[in-house]
Amino acid sequence: MPVPADVPVSIREALAAQGIDSLYEHQAEVWHAAQRGENVIVTTGTASGKTLAFNLPVLSALADDAKNRTLYLYPTKALAQDQVRGLGTFGVKGMRAAIYDGDTPSEQRWQVRKWSNLILSNPDMLHLGVLPHHDRWGDVLSNLRYVVVDEAHVYRGVFGSHVGNVLRRLRRLARVYGADPQFLFASATIANPGELAHDLSGLDVTVVGDDAAPRAERTIALWNPPLLDEELGLRGSSLAEGSKLLAELVSKGLRALVFAKSRRAAELIHRLAAQRLGDDSLLSPYRAGYTPAQRREIEQRLFSGALLGVSATNALELGIDVGALDGVVSVGFPGTVASLRQQWGRAGRRGHGLAVLVATDDALDQYFMREPEMLLNRRVEAAISDHENPRILDGHVAAAAFEAPLDEADAEVLGSEALRRAAQHPDLKKTDAGYVWAGRDYPAGRFGLRSTSPDVFSVVEAASGAVLGAVEREKAYSTVHEGAIYLHLGEQYRVVALDLTSRSAIIEPFTGDYYTQAKKESTTAIEETLRAEQRLGLDLAFGRVSVTEQVVGYQKKSIRDQTTIELVPLDLPETTFETEAVWYVPEPEQLEDLERMPTLLGTLHAAEHAMIAILPLWAMCDRWDIGGLSTNIHFQTGRPTIFVYDGHAGGVGITERGFDAFEGWVEDTARMLEGCPCVAGCPSCVQSPKCGNLNEPLDKSGALTLLRRLLSI
């Protein structure tokens, strides 16, 4: 449809200079909603022009008055770099775009604050570098016209819950300075875009979801590595198959991108593909951990066509314009259908494209190989977050009080729960002006946005003293215990000491050929039942639980064949955290012929692992956001019980989504188990009939029988 008549002439001319004389219907719809003063989320497919949809209102506002300020927020630095390049092509008079993130040199930061009217950043920098120092940002905040939140579907779970609080703090400070900005969200296709945008901002948001953009034809291939051992169901390496495809595409002069699920996998695929081609001049890996200059160089070479093949982690999954790609290969299902479509959407933007999923030996991947329609016809997931989770909210309440005194009027933006938590916060003091920060440090510096826990262990390289990373206390005992093999930027290190007093793990380089796997003992106690129903003929409940874990030892396992080399005992403290869980208690008739030990425990444990593997399809989360426990007699229910819990303290709504979709969740789990050679719910179960933490066999046949009986009710 024609460019709307009320778009400023200068913007229309800038569009015409790029050969754009019309808009897709959804782009025009975003324009009209923004002109009505509405907050908007546009949720359409990859390469559907979402960027132009939110750029039009912003550039028009700047063309009308260059004093207007706009803040663009991206989940990664690469996206901000990409957007700056795109904005520069418009040549809009009066637009002064600049990036403000951790890579921005200190001497340039004051210039950005003073000079730029279109600032590109990320939520982490907003949390740590902008809001606590808002006195330096007074001119920006007082003239803040728009806030653009791109790739909004990334803000889910713990990260999304934190970002929901950061955006509320931003709205609050903008009001202090006399502004009330509009919010423009852009997201990949998800099941609940309006709900997500409201959760993130606290605002009513108009949803624009009808995608009017044309689609290039794309061939989809599901690629299963060759079967090596039919009896055990063992297959060839998915990384080797991914590298073969990458080398084959590049050898034909085609441009291809391979997505891997880890940094090491991306590096290995690159190395194997280079060996096949005998030359790596047209290839490059791309992952987090590279320097800013290295990332920019790879992005530019990929965009210009100097690179034909790139193996990447999901750092390149998002909306970076990498030019015309012929093929995209996803090595392993990335966890959600939405994420897979986002990856595949990079292929065939300007012509016929190839999209491939190379299956790993994970049970869910193999399920999709057997039942392709369950993947290709499946609806995208819902993104969930919970900004009122006390573990997350308390830090932001303190940060907000540091930024400006908190009073009852702030409940409108921050929420009434924030004021209630403020009254209980030990570091806040009630004054005539409201609650104020009474601590000595600045509270935003106490926590990051990627975890519910402010209590972290530093990972320190012994020789240099450099801090290479940080690990939450809840995970430290299982990942950086003494003797653990720790990975950083694809390099192996061995933990030589874990200091519980200084909260630090000391590491040194390691060149051995084994990895380590912690062995834990866990118990779960029901603290409060929030919902209870009879579903599928059994007692199903959702509520708060406390999970107590103790790492009692670790296994050294051969990289070559995963055999156990040695079991080393450890003496570490117990850790306990509260979270949310769903649990169910099968009826005796559902366990008939399965009730004898060890079949019973193996059946329950297999069902638990399988349901954990499937839950990401119902709640948009990562497999490692979920934990579980099964027992033949639970001390509170008095009966066999299966628990699946949120793996983050406080919970973020993952298992509540499982409670709501229990019937579909069970049905999918049963279908996955049919024909599956093993229950690949945890790393040790991928190629083994036993779980790494327990000695009982994972009884897949018993679990399948149990789940089928549930579905027959």
N, C-alpha and C positions, 0 to 999 in steps of 0.2 A: 504494500500500500504506500501512497505518497508520503514523503516526510511531512509531518504535521506543520501547518502554516504558522503556528506560534513558536516554532523553533527559531532562534535568532538567526539573522541573515549570515552573520560571520560563521556560525556553526554549519549552516546549510552549504555555504561555500566550501568549508573545510571538508564536508562529506563529499561534495561533488568532485573535489580535487582528487579524492580517492576512488572515484567511480561509483559512489553510493548515491543513488537518487530515489531510493525507496527503502522502506523498513519492513521487516517481518511483522506480522500482526502482534506477536507478543512484545516486540520492542516498542511498538507504538502504544500498547496498553500500559507498559511501565511508564512511558513518558507522560501519558495523560493522568495516571494515578499520582505520579510525583508532582505534577502541576496542581493537582487538587490538594496537595499538602499531606498525602497519605504516606505511611511507611509501607514498603513493598518488598516482597521476596519473589524473585523470578527463578523458577525451577524447571529448566528444560534440559535437553540432551547436550552432550558434548558438541562443540563447534556450532552451536545454535545462535551465536551472537549475543550471549548474555552480557559480555563486556561492553559492547556498544549500548545495550539497553540501559545500564547504569551510568555510563559515561555521558550520555546525552544530557540528562538533567544537571549533572555536575558541571560540565563544560559550559552549558547555557547560563548557569548561575554565576560562573566566573566571568563569562563574557558580559553579563549585565553589570557586575560590580566586582572588580578585581580584589576588593577588600574581603569578600567572602572567603572563608576557609573550608576545606574539605579534608577529611581523614579517611584514607583507604587502609583497611586492615586485611592482611593475608596470613595464613598459617605458616608460610615458609618465606625465607628471604628471596629465593629464586623467583617466586611469583611476583614480588614487588619489582625486581629487576626487569622482568618480562613486561610488566605493565608500564613501566617508565618508557621502555622502547616504543610500545604501542601508542602511548599518549603523545610522544614526540612527533609522530607522523601527522597529527592533526594540525599542528601549527596554529593553534588558537591564540589570538592576541590576548595578552594579559594572564595567560596560564603560566604558573611557575611551579613546576613539579619537582619534588626532591624526595629522596629516601632517608628515613630516620630509623635506623636499627642498630644492632650491635656492631655492624661493620662500618658504620659512619664514623669517620675520624673525629676525634674530640674537638679539633679546631674548627670543624665545619658545622658542628651541631647548633651553635648560636645563630649561624647564618640561615639554617633551615627554619628555625623558630621565627626569625625576624622577616625572612624574605619569601619563603614558599607559601603559596595558597592552596597547594594540593600535596599533602604529605602522605607518603606511603610508609607503613610500618607494620607491626605485628602485635598481637595481644600481649606477648611477653614484655616487649619494650614499653607498651602503654602502661602495663602494670608496674614495672620497675623504674622506668626512665622518664615517664611523663606525669602520671597522676600524682606521685609523691612530691613532685617539684613543679606543681601547677602554677606557682607564682612566676616562673619563667615563661609559662605558656599562656599568660593572661590574654594577650592579643588574639592568639589562635582560638582559645576557648570562647571568648566574647563574640567572635565572628564566625563560629562554627556553624555552617549551613547544612552540610551533609556528612553522614558517616556511612561509608560503604564497607560492607562485610562480605568479602568474596569467599567462595568455597565453604559456605556455611555448614555443609554436611559434615565437615571435618570436626566441628565443635560439638562433640558428643561425649558421653561418659564423663570421666574425671576432667578432661581438658575442657569440654563444653560447659561443665558445671562451674569451673573457674572463670571461663570467659563470660558466662552469664553475669557473674558478679562484677567483673572488670567493666563491662559495658554499662552496668547500672551505676558504678562509681563515676564513669565518664559522663553519663547523663546528669548525675547530681552536680558535678563540678561545673558543667556547662551552664546549668541553671544558676549556680552561684555567680557566674560571670555574665548572666543575662541572656543566655542563648538556649534554644530548644531545637537541636538539630533533627532533621529527618534521617531515618535509617533506610538504606537500600541494601538488601541481601541478595546474593546470588548463590545458587546451590545446584549440585547435580540432582537428578531425579531421586527423591526419597518419598516415603509413604506419608510423612507428616510435616510438610514444609511450614505451614502456618503455625503449628504447635511449636516447632523448633525455633522459629524466629521470635515467637512470643516468649519462650523460655529463655532465650538469649538476651532479649532486650527489655522484657516487661511491657512491651507495647502491643497494641492491636496492629496487625500487619495484613495488607492486601496480598493475596496469593495470585501470581500470574504463572500458570502452569501449562497452558496449551501451546505446544511447540509447533510453530508454523514454518520452521526452517526445513529446506530440502535435505535429504539424506543420500549420500553416495552409497552405491551398492557395496556390500562387504561380505566376504566369505568367512564363515566361522568354522574352525576345526578344533575338535577335542582330541588331543594327542596323548595316548597312553604309552609309556615306555614299554619295551618288550618284556615279556614274562620270562624270568630266569629260572624260577623254581615254582612249578605249578602247584605242588603239594603245599608249600608254605605261602604261596601267593606273592613271592618276592619279585620285584621288577627292577629294571635297569635304572640308572641314575637320571633323575629328571633334569639335573643341571647339565649333564652330558647331552641330553636330547635338546635342551634349550640352546646350548652352544652350537650344536649341529645346525639347527634351524637358522640361528643368527649368521653363521658362516655361509650357509647356502644362499640366504637372501642377499648378503653383501657381495658374494661372488658373482651374482647376477646383476650387480649394479643397483640393487633396490635398497631403499632406506628403511631401516628397521630399528625397533626399540624392544628390548627384552626386560621385563620386570621380574625381579627376584625378591624374596621375602626377607633377605638379610644382607648386610653389607658384605659378609664373606662370600655369600652365594653370587652376588653381582660381580665381585672381583674374580671369582673362579670361572664363571661363564665367560667373562672377557678373556681370561688367560687361555681357556680351552679353545675358544673361537679363533684367537690369534694363532695358536699352534696349528689349527686346521688350515688357516689361510696362509700361514708362513709369513705374515706381515700384519702389524697392528696399526699401520698409519691411518687406516680408515675406521678404526675401532677405538672406543674409550669406555671405561666404566664411569658411573656417576653415582655418588652417594653422599650422605651427610658425613662430616668429618674432614672434607677437603677444605682448603683455605678459600676465602671469598674469591680471590683472583683465579684459582683453579676452576671453581664452579662457573664463574663468568666466562672463562675461555671455552669450556666445554659447551655451555649453552650457546655461545655465539657460533662455534664451529658446527654444531648440530643444526642451528637455524639456517646458516648460510649454505649447508650442503657439503661442507668440507669433511664432515664425518658421515659415514653411511650406517654404522652400527653402534648402538650404545646399550650397555647393560646397566640397569639402574635399580635402585630401591624405590619405594614409593615417593621419594623426594621429587621424582619427575612424574608422579601419577596425576598431579593436579593440572590446572588449566594453563600450563606453559605452552605458548605457541612455538612448537619445535619445527614448524614448517610442514612440508608435505611428506608424510610418512607412508610407506607402502604397506608395512606390516608391523603388528605388535604381537609379541609373544609373552604371555603371562605364565611364569614357571611356578605352579602351585596356586590354588584358589586363594585369593587375597583375604578372605574372611567374610566379605559381604558381596552380594550381587551388585550393589551400587558401586562399590570399589572396582569390581571387575569390569563393569560397563564403562566406568571412567577411564580405565586403562585402555580398553579396546577402542574407545572413542577417539584415540589419537591416530588410528589407522584410517587411511582412505579419505582424508578430509577434502582432497581435490580430485578424487577418482576412485576406482575400484580398490578396496583394501582387503587385507588379510588379517584376521584376528584369531589367535591360537591360545588355547589353554593346555599347557603340558601338566599332566597330573603327577603329583608326588605319590608316595605310598600311604599318605594320610587317608583314613577311612572315608572322610567326606569327599576328597578328590575322587577316590575310586567309586564312590556312590554316584557321583555325577557322570563318570565314564559309563556306568551301567545304565543310568537313568538320565540321559541328556535333557529330556524335556523338563525334568525337575529343576534344571539350571536355566535353560533357555526361556522357559515360560514362567519363571518365578517372578513375583512382584518384588520390587526393591523394598528394603527394610525401612523401619522407622528409626530415626535418630533420637536418642533419649539422653536427657541430662537432668540434674537436680541441683539447682544453685542454692537451695536451702539445706542441703546436707550439712549438718553442724561441723563436720571435720573440714569442710571446705569454706563454709560461710564465716566461721569465727575469725579466720585470718583476714578476710576482706572487711569484716566489721571493724577490726582494729585498724586496718589500712585506711578505711574511710574516716574514722575518727581522727587519725593523724592528719588527714588532708583538710578536714574542717570539722568543727564540733557537730556531733550527731544529736538531732532532736526529733520530736514526734513528726514534724513535717516531712522528714526524710523517709518515712514509711511508704509514702506514695511511690517513690522511685526504688528504694532499696528493699521494700517489703516489710511487713510488720514483724516477721520472724527475725530480721536483722536487729530491730530495736529490742526485741525480747532477749536476744543473745548479748546485745551490748550491756544490758543490765546485769548479766551474769559474768561478764568478761573480767578476769582478775587484773588486767592491765589498763582498764578504762576507768576513768574517774568522772563522776557526775558533778557538773558545775551548773551555774545559772545559764550558761550558753549551750549546755548539752553535754553529752559524753565526750571526753577528750582523752587522747593518748597520754598515759602516765609513764610509759617506758622510756628507756634511754636510747635504744637504737631506733631504726625506722622499720615498722612492721612488715611492709611489703617485701623487704629483703630477707625475711625469715622463711619464705616459701616460694616455690615455683608453681607453674600452672599445670604441670603434667602429673601431679601426684596428690593424693589426699593427705599425705603425711609430711609435716615440716621437719620430722626427725630423720636425718639422713646421715649416712656414713660417707666420708670422702675416700676416694680411691687414689692412692698416692704412689707414684713411681719412685722406687727406693733410691736409685742412683742420682736422679735430678731433683727430687722433691716436688716435681710437678704434679698437680691434681689433674688426673685424667678423667674423672667422672664422679658421680654420686649415686648412691643406692639407698632406697628407703629402708628404714630399720626393719620393717616386716619382711623384706626380701634379702637383707644383708646376710643373715645367718645361713641362707641356702645358696647364695651366689658368690659371696666373698669371704667364706670361712677359710681358715688356715688350710692350705693345700689345694684350694679351688683353682681351676684354670679359668682365667678371666680374659674375655676378648675385647679389644679396643682397636677400632679402625683396621680390622682385619688381622691384627697382630695378637699373638698369644702371650699371656702373662700368667705367672703362678703367684698366688697369694702366700706370702711368707709369714704374715702376722695379721691378726685382726685385733685391734685395740678397742675394747669395749668402753674404756674410759674416755679416750680422745675421739671416739667415733671415727676411726680411720682404718682402712685396709691397706697394707703395704705390699706392693707387687714388684716382681722382677720379670724380665723377659724369659720366655719358655720356648724350647724347641722340641719338646717331646712329642710322641705320637699317640697320646691318650687325652681324653677329656674327663671331666668329673661330673657326677650326678649325686646331688644330696639325697639322703634318706631321712624322711620325716615321720614323726608320729603325731597324729592330729586327733582332737576331740571337738565336738560341737555341742553347745548347750543352747537350748531355746530360751530366749530372754522374754519375748512377748509375741504372741500370735495376733497378727493384725487382720488377717482374712482366713477363713476356713470354710471349705465347701466339700460336698460329696461330688467327685468328678471321676468319670470312668470307673465307677463302682468302688472307689477307695477314698480314704480321708486325705484331702489335699490341703496344705496350709502355706501361707506366706507370712513372714514376720521378721523380727529382729533376732539374731543369734550371735553368740560369741564363739569365735574360733580360736582354739589354743593349739599352737604348733611348737614342736621341738625338733630341731635337726639333731639326729643321734649319730650320724656318720655320713660317709660319702663313698661312692664307688669310683674307682679308676676304670675307665672303659676304653678299649682299643678303638681308635678312629677307623681302622681298616675293617674290622668285622664286628664291632660293638660287643665283643666278649668282655666279661668282667675280669680285670687283672688283679684287683685287690679291694677289700672292704676295710676302710679306715674308720675307727670310732671317733666321735667328737663329744665334747662336754660343753654344750652351749645353753644359755638360758631359754626358758620358754617365752614365747611371744603370744599375746592375746589381743585380738581386735574384734570390735563389734561390727557387724555388717547385716545385710539383708539376705534372706534365703527363701527358697521354696523347698518344701519337703513333703514326702508322701509315704503312707503306710499301707503296703499291699495287704489285701484280705487273705485269709488262709486258703480259700479256694483258688486264688490267683497264684499261690505258691505251691499248689499241690504237686507232689513228686519233685519239688525243688527245695523242700524245707530241711533236708538233711545236710549236715556239714561234710565237706567244705563246699558242696554245690551251692548252698544258699548264699554264702558270702561271695563266692565267685560270680554268681548270678547278679546279686545286688551291685557289686563293684563294676561289673561289665556294663550294666544298665546305666549306672552313674556316669562312667566315662563316655559312653556313647551319647548320652543326652547332653553332656557338656560339649561334645564335638559339634552337635547340631544347633545348640542354642544361638550361636551367632547369626544363623539364618532368620531367627525370629526377633532378636534384639541386636541392633546394629552395634556390635562390639567385637573385640578381638578375643580369640580363643583363650588368651592368657589373662583376660579380665574376669575369668570365672574359675571357681574352685568347687570341690565337692567332697563328700564323705558318705560312706555307706556302712551300716552296721547290722549284724544279725539281731541284736537286742540293744535298743537305745535306752539309756537310764531314765529318760523322761516319758517316752511313748510306751516303753515296755514291750515293744514289738520290732520286727525288722523295719528299718527306715532308711530312706535315701534322701540325702541333702544335696542341693546345688546352691552355692552361694556366690554373691558378688565378691570378687577378689580384692576389692578396695574397701578400706575402713569406712564405715558409715553406709556403704552401698550407694549405687547411682541409678537404681531402677531397672537393672538388667534382669534380675530374676523375677521381679514383679511382672515384666513383660512376658516371661515364661509362664507365670501363673495364669495370666490372662489368655494365653494361647496354648494351654496345656494339651488339649486334644490334638491339635496340629503338630505340636512339638513331639508328642509321643508317636504319632503316625509317621512322621519323617524319620524318627530314630529307628523305628522298626524296619522301615524300607531300606535305610542305610545298612542295617545289620544283615539283611538278606543277601547272601552271596558274598559277603565280605570275609576274607580269610582271617582277619584279626580285628580287634577293637582298638583303633589307633587314637585313643583319647589322650595319652600322655607320651612323651618322647620314648620312654622305655617300652611302651606297648606297641610301637609301630611294627617291629619285627620279632616280637616275643609274646608268648602266651601268658607271661606273668607281668605283674606291675612292679615297677622299680621300688615302690615303698612297702609293698606287702608281699607275702610269700604265696598267697592263694592264687590259683589259676583264674584268669579272667574267662568266665564261662559264657561265651558268646551265645551258644545255643540256649542256655538257660535264660539269658537276658531277652533273647528274641521270643522265647515262649511266654515269658512274663508280659512283655509289651503287647504281644498278640492277644493275650487273654484280657488285658485292659481294654483293648480296642473292640473286643467282641461283646462288651457289656451293652 
